[in-house]
Amino acid sequence: MIAGGVADLATTPYTNLGDCSSSPSGTENTNAAKYKIESYRQVNVDIKTIKQYLAQGRALSFGAKLGENFMAWNSSDVIYGDTEDYQGQNAYHAMTLCGYDDSKGNNGAFRVVNTWGPNWGDGGYIWVDYNFFVSGDFAFCAFAATNVFSNPDSDGDHQVDDGDINSGYDLMAWELLDLHDDIVDPGNNNPRARVAKYNAYNTGTNYIPSSRDWNILYIYYNANNANDYGILLYDYYSDDNTDGTWTQGGNGSLGTNGDSEIDQNWWNWVDVPAGQSVAYSVYGNTPEGDRFSWQYTMPSITGDYYLVIIVDGYDVIQEFDESNNYFYLTDSEGGPITFSNGAMQEQPAKNFEKNLNPQMGDDSPKQTAINQQHLNTYSTKEIRQLINYRLASGDIQRKAAAFNKSNNKGYRKTNN
């Protein structure tokens, strides 16, 4: 679906498809190429998550175990349960979840469309009780797809084509390393002990005032599951002085203070001049001014993950080029990094040399992880959508608070 696309129903109707052993025709392939998806993500099979996606107008593909009641269904009523005799070719079956109704049946129900024609179920559809759907006796996995975005920069000038942003602001994610802590703290045998080294650069023509209340986020996200992500680092640039101890030009640990639900890690009351790195703005011409160095403990994640620094993580500054706010860490082949109980099973790809004289609109050294071998990687737009949506729901604030209170020390080491 990412590489080849999906033929529309007019070109490939659900008739005479046989046993799916035949290949698409040339006409079907040509039609399918018009309708590609950008990515797909596994999502949690729970009522809240499913309803959130459907409320955005996004249908979900899901896998289900089918019993005898489902197989013989011929009603507009809600199905509440089934036999457990999951046998034959339809024991595990893929379908599409296309809607919900809180007032349907006893508990509310999801609307499912099948591919068995209008003579089955409710004209080819079926209502499935919320609780039965997520009980584990029916749906066992679900996936959301994202359509290909239109290219906002088709002329390659690093500006949005329609109504180009004429802004003097442009922050770049400039550098990122992530090392096991024993490299800088010999004798630390905790496999989850890490040190993130990073920096950002103001390539714009305007200075970035601390009054803008912007931040730098360091996040991890599962390469396949949209619900598995978290914040590793929260670096806050502000003049809020919420607890009365801040000083202009200073910085320090926030702990549980601050003006949001996040257990913020670090505050910096500094402006960032045009043509200057953020670390230099905080520490000046000192060893620390070369880059930030942050000790943290990786959560106990297992699976394939990407790590990414996001400058202006909450998108409060309208910039000349938003795409260079990202810097990804990948494995040596550009793919996700494998973790086992929080321990990296491989070292990230060799760090990229930073551009010593970046200009407005320049690309960051590694601002995407999408390549021909890894087409289903998160795009920067998808990550931005995820952050904005989770911010609106309050989920990302709760995640940050829960993780930071239990794992992060909230300080930077002085060596670089």
N, C-alpha and C positions, 0 to 999 in steps of 0.2 A: 504493500500500500504506500510505503514511502518512496520506493524506487520506481515502481511501475504504475501506481495509481489504481483506481477502481472504476470499472465500466458502469455507466448509469443503467437504470432499470429498463429504459427503452431499448438500449442496445443488447443487454443481457437479462431478459426477464427470467423469472423463476419457473421456466417451463422446459421440459426435455433436457434437463441438465444431467440426467443419468446418475452415474456413481462418482462423478467428479474426476474421472481418470483422464478425460480429454483436455487438451490445451486450448487456451483462448485463440480465437481467430485473429487475423491481422487487423480487421475492423475493430474488434473488441479492444485490442491492445492500443490502437490509436486513440480510441475514445477514452480509455482508462487513463492515458497520459495527461488528460486535461484535468483529472480529479485526483491529485495526490494529497496525502496527508503529510504534515511536517513531522509528527511524532506520535507515539502512543505510550501511555503510562498505566501500569497496574494501580488500581485504587482499592481501598479497603471496602470489604463487603459489610457495611453497616448502614443503618437507615439514614443517619445524618449526612454522611459523606455522599451517598447515592443521590439523595434529594438535592444537595448542593450542586452537583454536576447537572442534574436534570433541570434545576431552576435557571441555570446558565444557558439552557437550550442545547445541551450536549447529550446526545444519546450515548449509552454505554453498551459495549459488547460484554457478554458474560457467559460463563459456563455453568451448566446445571446438571444435577442428577435427576433423572426422570423415572417416576413410578407409574403404576398402572392407571391411576386416576388421571394424571396429566396426559398420558398417551391417548386416552379415550375421551378427553374433555370436549363437551359440545354445549357450552352455556356461557352466559354473560355474568354468572355469579363469580364470587371470589373463591379461589382454591386455598384451603387452609392447611392441608397436609396431604401425605401420600403414603403409599406402601414403600417398603424399603427393599423391594426386589429389583435392584438396578441391574438389569441384564440386557444383552443384545446390543445391536448397533446404536440404539438411542439411549443407552444407559447414561452416557455423558454427551451432552449436546450443547452447541453454541447458539445463542439467540441475542436479540437486541432489546434493551430496556429503554423505553421511550417516554415514559411519563409516570405520574403518581397522582393519587387523590386521597387526601387525609380523611375524607368522609365516606369512602367506599368500604363496605363491609364493617366488621367489628372494630378493626384497628387501623384502617387505612390500607391501601393496596397500591402495588406497582403495576404499571401497564407494560406488558411484554408482547412483542410481535415475533411470531414464529415464521418459518419458511415452508409450512406444510399446506398452504393454500387456504382459501376462504371457507372451505367446508369443515375445517377443524376449529375447535374452540369457539370464540366469539368473533366469527368472520375472519379468522386467522390470528386473532389476538387472544390474550388471557389476562385476567386480573389475578395477581398473586399477593396474598396477605403479607404485610410488612414483616411480621415476626417469623413467618414460615420462610420467607425469602432469605433472611439473614441467619436462620437457625443452624445452618450447616447441613441440613437435610435437603436443601435445594441448591441455591447458588454457592459455588465454591471459589470463584474468581471473577473479577470484573476489570475492564480496561476502558480508558477514555482516550480518544484520538483528538488531535489538534489539526485543523486544516492548515494548509500552507498560507502563510501571511503574504500579503502583497508587499513588494519591496519598497520601503519608504525612501530609498536612496538609489534609484535606478540609474542616475547619471554619475554616481561614484564620487560626488563632491563632499561626502560626509555630512550632508544636510538633508533634511526631509524635503522631498520634492515640492509638495504642495504646501505653501505657507512656510517656507524655510525659516528655521529658528535663527534670528539674527541676534546672537547672544555673545557677549564677551567672556562667558564662563565656559570652561572646558577642563574638567578634572580627568586625569588618566590613572588607571591602575598600572603602576610603573614596574613593580618588582614583587616577586613572591617566592619564598622558599619554605619548606616544612621539613624539619629534621628531628630525628630522635634526640631526646634531651641529653643523652650521655655524651653527645658531641661537644656540648658547651658546659655540661655538668657531669664530669666523669664519675662513674660509680653509680649513676642512676639506672637501676635495672628494671624499672617499671616499663613494660613494653608499650604502654599507652602514654608515656610522658613525651610530649612534643614541644618544639619551639618553632613558632611561625615568625618568619622574617619577611617584612613587607615594606612597601613605600608607595606613595602616590605623588602625582606631580600636577601642578596648576599650569596647563599649557595655554590658558586663556589670556586675554588682554586685561581682564578685570581681576582685582584681588577678591578672595573669598572671605567675607567677614564672618567672625564667629557668631554673630547675631543670626546667621541663617540656620543654626541648629542642625547641621548636617552630620553624617556619620560614615564610618567605614565598617562593613560587616565582613566577617569570615565565616562562611557556611559550608556544611557538607550536605550532599543530597544523594539519595539512592538513584542509581542509573536507570532504574525501571519503575520504582514505586513513588508516585507523586506525594504520598503522605509521609514518607520517611525522609525527614530533613531536620536540620537543627543549626543553631548559631553557636559557633565556637568562640567568637570574639566580637565585642561591641566597642567601638572606638568613637567617642562623642566629641564634637567640636561645637562649643556653645559658650555664651556669656550668661547663662541662666543664674549661676551662683545660688542654687536652691537652698543650700544649708548654711550660707553666710561665711564659708571658709575659703571660697575660691578667690584667687587673685588674678588680675589681668596679666596675661603672659605666662601664667602658671599651668600646672596639670597635676593630676593625681587620681587615686582610686575613688570611685564613686560608691562602691559597696552597695547598700540598699537604698541610698539617697537618690534623688533625681526627680524629674517631673513626669515620669511615665511608669508603667507597670514593670518595665525591664529593670532587673538588678544590674545596673549599668557598670561596666568594667573600668572605664577610664574616661576622665574628662580633660579637655584641652581648651583653655581660653586663649586662643591664638587666631590671628588672621593669617591667611596664606597668600603672600604676594604673587602677582603674575610672574611666571618663569621661575618658580621655586618649588622644591619638593616639600611635602608636608612634614617629613621628619626634620628637615633643616629648619622649618618654621617653628617647630616645637623646641628643638634642642640646639639650634645654631651650629656653628663651626666646631663641632665636637665629634668624637667617635660615634656617639649615639645619633648624631645628625645624619649619618650615612643611611640608616634605615631603622625601623622599629624592630624590636626583638621581644617576642611575647611567649612566655611559658604557659602551657595549658595541658590539660589531660583530655585525651580523646575519649568520647563516650564509648560504651561497649557495643559498637556497631559491628555487624557481620554481613558481608556481601560486597557488592561492587558499588563504589562511590566516587563522585567527583568532589574536589575541594575548590572553592572559588572565593577570591577577594572581590567585593563589590564596593566601589567608591560611590559616595552619595547613595547609600543603600536604601533609603526611604524616598529617594527621588524628589527632594525638596528644592533642588536647583535646576532650573531649565538651562540645559547646556547646548552648546554648538554641536557636539557629538556625544550621544549617550552610549554608543556601543563600546567605546574604549574605557568604560568604567569597570570592566571585568578582566580578571586574570585567573585562568584556570590552571589547576594542577592535574596532570594525567599520568598514566603509566608511560613507559618508553615508546609505545606505539600509538600514543594519543588516545587510548581508551581509559576506562575507569580504573581506579586503584582498588585492589582487593583487600578487605579487612577481615580479621577473625577476632572477635571479642575485643575490638578496639585497637588491635595491633595491625600495623601495615604489613602485608605479606610481600610487598615489593617496594622499592624506593621510587618516588616520583621521577618523572623525566628530568634530565639535567636542566638546571635553571637557565632561563633565557637572559642574555645580556641586556641590560636596560639601555635605551637610547639616551645618550648623554645630553642631547640637545633636542628634546621633543618639541614639536610644533602643534599648534591648534589643529585638531582633527586627525592627528596621527593615530594609527592603530596602537593599542597596547601590545606588549610582546606576545601575549597568548589570550586573545579576547574571545575565542570560541574553541570548543572542543569537537565541533562537528567535522568529520572527514568521511571519505568514501568507505572506510572500514567501520565507522561508527555513526551511521546516519540518524540513529534514534537518540542522539545526545540532546540534552536540554539546550535550546537556544537562549540567548540573552533575553529575548522578549518573553519567552516562556517563564524564565526565572523571575523577571520583573512582574509578570502577571501573578505568579505564585505569591511573591512577597506582598504585592498590593492587595490581593484578595485576602491573604492571611492577616495582614495588618487591619483590614476593615472588620474582620471577624474577631480580632483580638487574640487569635491563636498564636501568632508569632511572638507576641509579647509574653504570653504564658510560657511558651517553649523556652524563650531566652531566660526568663526569670527562674524557671525550674532548673535549667541546666547550669546557669552561672552560679546559683547558690550552692549547688552540690559539687561543682567541679573546678571552677576557675579561681585563681588567686587574685587576678586583677592587677597585675603589675608587669612592667617591662624590665628585662635585664639591661644592664648598662653596656655590656659588650655587644659587638655586632658581627 
